[in-house]
C-alpha cells in the first residue's frame, strides 16, 4: 500500500512539472513580466468607443501612458482596431496605431540619450526628458527598448535607453500624466495651481517626483511673497511721499 502511495505521489509531481513547462510562456521581455496582451496607449486624448470604427459611440478619453489589456481585434475600412480593457474592467475599441502591444508603461526620470541598439556606440541625436511617458517592451542588460516621442516631437520607436533613466512604478507614471497635462495649460497661474494640486495629493507622496515638484511650488510661492512685499513697500513709500 505504501509503495502505491509513493508511486502515485511521483506521478502527480511529474504531471505537475510537465504541465508547468508545457503551459509556461517564454518571457521575451527580459524579465519585465510583459505578456502579449499587455499594451500601452502612447497618444494623448485617444477616443475609446463602444465598437470598432470612428463612427461608433464615444465612451471615454484615454491618456498617453495608460496601461491596457488587449481582448480582440477587428478591421474596419482597412483600419485595424483593438478591443481593450481598462483598469476597473471597462472595455472599448481604439485604433491599433495608438498602441504599443506587448509593452508596459514607464516614465523618464532623468534625461536619457537614445541609442539605436543596446550598445553605447550607437548613440543618436535624440534625447528623452524627465516626465516623458514611454512604452517599454524589452530589457537587455542595463538597457530597455522604448517607444514614445521626445519633447521636440521626434519619434522614438524600438530604440534603447538606459534602465536607470526610467521608472515603471504606477505612482510615477500617474504623476507624469498629470504633470504633462499641467504643462499644456497656457495660463501660468493655472499651470502652477495644477502642479500644486499634484503635490498636495497624499496618494502621490511616494512618487520619485515629489521632491522636485515640491521645490518648484515652494520657489514660486516664495517669489510671489517677495513680489507682494515689494508692492506693499512701494505703495507705502508712495503714500509717505504724498503726505
Kinemage of the C-alpha trace (Angstrom):
@kinemage 1
@onewidth
@group {chain A} dominant
@subgroup {mainchain}
@vectorlist {calphas} color= white
{ca unk a 1} P 0.000 0.000 0.000
{ca unk a 2} L 2.786 2.370 0.963
{ca unk a 3} L 4.529 1.598 -2.336
{ca unk a 4} L 1.465 2.618 -4.368
{ca unk a 5} L 1.118 5.863 -2.395
{ca unk a 6} L 4.712 6.752 -3.255
{ca unk a 7} L 4.188 5.838 -6.916
{ca unk a 8} L 1.014 7.958 -7.010
{ca unk a 9} L 2.795 10.920 -5.461
{ca unk a 10} L 5.616 10.674 -8.015
{ca unk a 11} L 3.092 10.573 -10.870
{ca unk a 12} L 1.291 13.647 -9.542
{ca unk a 13} L 4.538 15.610 -9.145
{ca unk a 14} L 5.754 14.570 -12.600
{ca unk a 15} L 2.424 15.611 -14.111
{ca unk a 16} L 2.558 18.990 -12.392
{ca unk a 17} L 6.094 19.624 -13.617
{ca unk a 18} L 5.173 18.623 -17.173
{ca unk a 19} L 2.087 20.884 -17.089
{ca unk a 20} L 4.197 23.807 -15.870
{ca unk a 21} L 6.734 23.530 -18.690
{ca unk a 22} L 4.079 22.918 -21.343
{ca unk a 23} L 1.967 25.936 -20.349
{ca unk a 24} L 4.726 28.352 -19.344
{ca unk a 25} L 5.121 31.160 -21.865
{ca unk a 26} L 8.589 32.263 -22.781
{ca unk a 27} L 9.388 35.670 -21.315
{ca unk a 28} L 10.716 37.608 -24.307
{ca unk a 29} L 10.768 40.894 -22.359
{ca unk a 30} L 13.967 40.068 -20.484
{ca unk a 31} L 12.337 39.670 -17.093
{ca unk a 32} L 9.837 42.550 -17.237
{ca unk a 33} L 6.879 40.127 -17.000
{ca unk a 34} L 5.151 41.548 -20.063
{ca unk a 35} L 2.561 39.403 -21.843
{ca unk a 36} L 1.354 39.586 -25.440
{ca unk a 37} L -1.954 41.052 -24.201
{ca unk a 38} L -0.378 43.956 -22.337
{ca unk a 39} L -0.498 47.279 -24.176
{ca unk a 40} L 0.196 50.983 -23.672
{ca unk a 41} L -1.589 53.958 -25.182
{ca unk a 42} L 1.117 56.336 -26.448
{ca unk a 43} L -1.080 59.129 -27.840
{ca unk a 44} L -2.863 61.549 -25.507
{ca unk a 45} L -6.586 62.203 -25.928
{ca unk a 46} L -7.464 58.998 -27.796
{ca unk a 47} L -11.202 58.234 -28.046
{ca unk a 48} L -12.394 54.922 -26.635
{ca unk a 49} L -15.547 53.772 -28.484
{ca unk a 50} L -18.165 51.085 -27.938
{ca unk a 51} L -17.406 49.402 -31.280
{ca unk a 52} L -14.682 49.291 -33.910
{ca unk a 53} L -14.785 52.303 -36.227
{ca unk a 54} L -14.626 56.087 -35.996
{ca unk a 55} L -18.440 56.371 -36.139
{ca unk a 56} L -19.042 54.249 -33.035
{ca unk a 57} L -20.347 55.769 -29.795
{ca unk a 58} L -17.763 57.648 -27.704
{ca unk a 59} L -17.120 56.155 -24.255
{ca unk a 60} L -14.075 57.879 -22.787
{ca unk a 61} L -10.791 59.656 -23.494
{ca unk a 62} L -7.542 57.805 -22.849
{ca unk a 63} L -4.274 59.291 -21.619
{ca unk a 64} L -0.829 58.685 -23.019
{ca unk a 65} L 0.788 56.230 -20.633
{ca unk a 66} L -2.367 54.261 -19.791
{ca unk a 67} L -1.946 50.529 -19.328
{ca unk a 68} L -4.465 48.386 -21.233
{ca unk a 69} L -5.262 44.728 -21.865
{ca unk a 70} L -5.914 43.603 -25.454
{ca unk a 71} L -9.025 41.448 -25.859
{ca unk a 72} L -9.881 41.284 -29.557
{ca unk a 73} L -9.089 42.726 -32.985
{ca unk a 74} L -11.247 43.811 -35.926
{ca unk a 75} L -10.636 45.529 -39.253
{ca unk a 76} L -12.966 48.321 -40.396
{ca unk a 77} L -12.402 50.194 -43.661
{ca unk a 78} L -8.868 48.820 -43.909
{ca unk a 79} L -8.026 50.112 -40.422
{ca unk a 80} L -7.262 47.755 -37.557
{ca unk a 81} L -8.995 48.280 -34.214
{ca unk a 82} L -8.227 46.660 -30.865
{ca unk a 83} L -10.754 45.927 -28.149
{ca unk a 84} L -9.100 46.839 -24.855
{ca unk a 85} L -9.867 46.582 -21.167
{ca unk a 86} L -9.085 49.475 -18.842
{ca unk a 87} L -8.317 49.254 -15.155
{ca unk a 88} L -11.633 48.769 -13.437
{ca unk a 89} L -12.968 46.478 -16.145
{ca unk a 90} L -14.418 48.949 -18.672
{ca unk a 91} L -13.881 47.923 -22.288
{ca unk a 92} L -13.950 49.614 -25.679
{ca unk a 93} L -12.277 49.880 -29.069
{ca unk a 94} L -9.358 52.049 -30.230
{ca unk a 95} L -7.125 52.206 -33.291
{ca unk a 96} L -4.165 49.859 -33.231
{ca unk a 97} L -1.894 52.716 -34.366
{ca unk a 98} L -2.151 54.460 -30.977
{ca unk a 99} L -0.979 51.376 -29.074
{ca unk a 100} L 2.262 49.623 -28.369
{ca unk a 101} L 1.336 45.976 -27.853
{ca unk a 102} L 3.284 43.574 -25.603
{ca unk a 103} L 4.556 46.542 -23.603
{ca unk a 104} L 4.167 48.251 -20.230
{ca unk a 105} L 4.091 51.962 -19.331
{ca unk a 106} L 7.031 53.816 -17.855
{ca unk a 107} L 8.229 57.380 -17.378
{ca unk a 108} L 11.612 59.026 -17.873
{ca unk a 109} L 13.002 60.261 -14.541
{ca unk a 110} L 16.151 61.921 -15.854
{ca unk a 111} L 17.477 62.998 -19.256
{ca unk a 112} L 18.161 59.898 -21.353
{ca unk a 113} L 20.221 59.555 -24.526
{ca unk a 114} L 18.517 57.369 -27.133
{ca unk a 115} L 20.540 54.552 -28.703
{ca unk a 116} L 19.823 52.548 -31.867
{ca unk a 117} L 20.744 49.305 -30.119
{ca unk a 118} L 21.526 48.319 -26.512
{ca unk a 119} L 25.084 49.451 -27.113
{ca unk a 120} L 26.815 52.696 -26.090
{ca unk a 121} L 28.448 53.066 -29.518
{ca unk a 122} L 25.036 53.511 -31.215
{ca unk a 123} L 24.182 56.929 -29.733
{ca unk a 124} L 21.628 59.036 -31.652
{ca unk a 125} L 20.842 62.775 -31.524
{ca unk a 126} L 17.533 62.074 -29.758
{ca unk a 127} L 17.077 62.704 -26.038
{ca unk a 128} L 14.132 61.806 -23.817
{ca unk a 129} L 13.381 64.230 -20.994
{ca unk a 130} L 12.063 63.987 -17.465
{ca unk a 131} L 8.291 63.287 -17.382
{ca unk a 132} L 8.275 61.840 -20.920
{ca unk a 133} L 5.802 58.940 -20.972
{ca unk a 134} L 7.010 55.863 -22.825
{ca unk a 135} L 6.162 52.229 -23.520
{ca unk a 136} L 8.821 49.622 -22.835
{ca unk a 137} L 8.927 46.184 -24.453
{ca unk a 138} L 12.172 44.535 -23.541
{ca unk a 139} L 15.215 44.670 -21.279
{ca unk a 140} L 18.741 43.682 -22.280
{ca unk a 141} L 21.413 44.190 -19.669
{ca unk a 142} L 21.080 47.756 -18.386
{ca unk a 143} L 19.119 48.933 -21.461
{ca unk a 144} L 15.378 48.932 -22.214
{ca unk a 145} L 13.626 49.117 -25.584
{ca unk a 146} L 11.287 52.113 -25.680
{ca unk a 147} L 8.551 53.715 -27.778
{ca unk a 148} L 7.392 57.326 -27.467
{ca unk a 149} L 8.248 60.877 -28.511
{ca unk a 150} L 10.827 63.427 -27.440
{ca unk a 151} L 9.833 66.906 -26.230
{ca unk a 152} L 10.628 68.313 -29.682
{ca unk a 153} L 8.361 65.763 -31.372
{ca unk a 154} L 10.915 63.238 -32.621
{ca unk a 155} L 9.538 59.724 -32.744
{ca unk a 156} L 11.302 57.048 -30.709
{ca unk a 157} L 10.335 53.589 -31.937
{ca unk a 158} L 12.123 50.424 -30.886
{ca unk a 159} L 15.135 52.394 -29.689
{ca unk a 160} L 17.026 51.907 -26.438
{ca unk a 161} L 17.797 53.945 -23.323
{ca unk a 162} L 19.488 53.131 -20.015
{ca unk a 163} L 17.328 51.337 -17.460
{ca unk a 164} L 18.268 53.701 -14.624
{ca unk a 165} L 16.681 56.616 -16.531
{ca unk a 166} L 13.126 55.280 -16.144
{ca unk a 167} L 10.557 54.334 -13.549
{ca unk a 168} L 7.901 51.673 -14.054
{ca unk a 169} L 6.150 52.495 -10.778
{ca unk a 170} L 2.434 53.202 -11.253
{ca unk a 171} L 2.531 56.244 -8.979
{ca unk a 172} L 5.356 57.838 -11.008
{ca unk a 173} L 3.542 57.205 -14.303
{ca unk a 174} L 0.365 58.714 -12.836
{ca unk a 175} L 2.191 61.827 -11.607
{ca unk a 176} L 3.833 62.259 -15.013
{ca unk a 177} L 0.434 62.071 -16.731
{ca unk a 178} L -0.864 64.901 -14.528
{ca unk a 179} L 2.341 66.959 -14.885
{ca unk a 180} L 2.158 66.742 -18.673
{ca unk a 181} L -1.464 67.915 -18.550
{ca unk a 182} L -0.454 70.811 -16.290
{ca unk a 183} L 2.350 71.924 -18.623
{ca unk a 184} L -0.142 72.108 -21.504
{ca unk a 185} L -2.076 74.864 -19.702
{ca unk a 186} L -1.286 78.233 -21.274
{ca unk a 187} L -2.030 80.336 -18.211
{ca unk a 188} L 0.944 80.299 -15.817
{ca unk a 189} L -1.222 80.614 -12.705
{ca unk a 190} L -3.436 77.728 -13.786
{ca unk a 191} L -0.356 75.673 -14.558
{ca unk a 192} L 1.167 76.235 -11.127
{ca unk a 193} L -2.176 75.585 -9.428
{ca unk a 194} L -2.327 72.226 -11.217
{ca unk a 195} L 1.225 71.382 -10.094
{ca unk a 196} L 0.392 72.339 -6.503
{ca unk a 197} L -2.677 70.105 -6.641
{ca unk a 198} L -0.412 67.191 -7.564
{ca unk a 199} L 1.966 67.977 -4.692
{ca unk a 200} L -0.912 68.239 -2.198
{ca unk a 201} L -2.353 64.861 -3.207
{ca unk a 202} L -1.239 62.431 -0.480
{ca unk a 203} L -1.755 59.475 -2.833
{ca unk a 204} L 1.286 60.703 -4.776
{ca unk a 205} L 3.549 61.151 -1.747
{ca unk a 206} L 5.695 58.123 -2.621
{ca unk a 207} L 6.471 59.321 -6.142
{ca unk a 208} L 10.101 59.972 -7.012
{ca unk a 209} L 8.995 63.322 -8.484
{ca unk a 210} L 7.589 64.795 -5.265
{ca unk a 211} L 10.792 66.437 -4.036
{ca unk a 212} L 11.329 68.228 -7.343
{ca unk a 213} L 7.702 69.318 -7.670
{ca unk a 214} L 7.545 70.471 -4.036
{ca unk a 215} L 10.679 72.564 -4.529
{ca unk a 216} L 9.143 74.118 -7.627
{ca unk a 217} L 5.924 75.140 -5.893
{ca unk a 218} L 7.831 76.415 -2.836
{ca unk a 219} L 10.082 78.568 -5.042
{ca unk a 220} L 7.052 80.036 -6.818
{ca unk a 221} L 5.288 80.789 -3.522
{ca unk a 222} L 8.408 82.484 -2.116
{ca unk a 223} L 8.783 84.533 -5.295
{ca unk a 224} L 5.152 85.631 -5.087
{ca unk a 225} L 5.604 86.573 -1.435
{ca unk a 226} L 8.653 88.720 -2.286
{ca unk a 227} L 6.747 90.443 -5.095
{ca unk a 228} L 3.835 91.171 -2.746
{ca unk a 229} L 6.205 92.681 -0.161
{ca unk a 230} L 7.851 94.826 -2.830
{ca unk a 231} L 4.432 96.029 -3.979
{ca unk a 232} L 3.331 96.837 -0.405
{ca unk a 233} L 6.558 98.737 0.311
{ca unk a 234} L 6.236 100.656 -2.951
{ca unk a 235} L 2.672 101.667 -2.109
{ca unk a 236} L 3.707 102.678 1.428
{ca unk a 237} L 6.529 104.832 0.081
{ca unk a 238} L 4.138 106.476 -2.343
{ca unk a 239} L 1.728 107.303 0.479
{ca unk a 240} L 4.564 108.754 2.563
{ca unk a 241} L 5.735 110.905 -0.288
{ca unk a 242} L 2.200 112.073 -0.848
{ca unk a 243} L 1.964 113.227 2.774
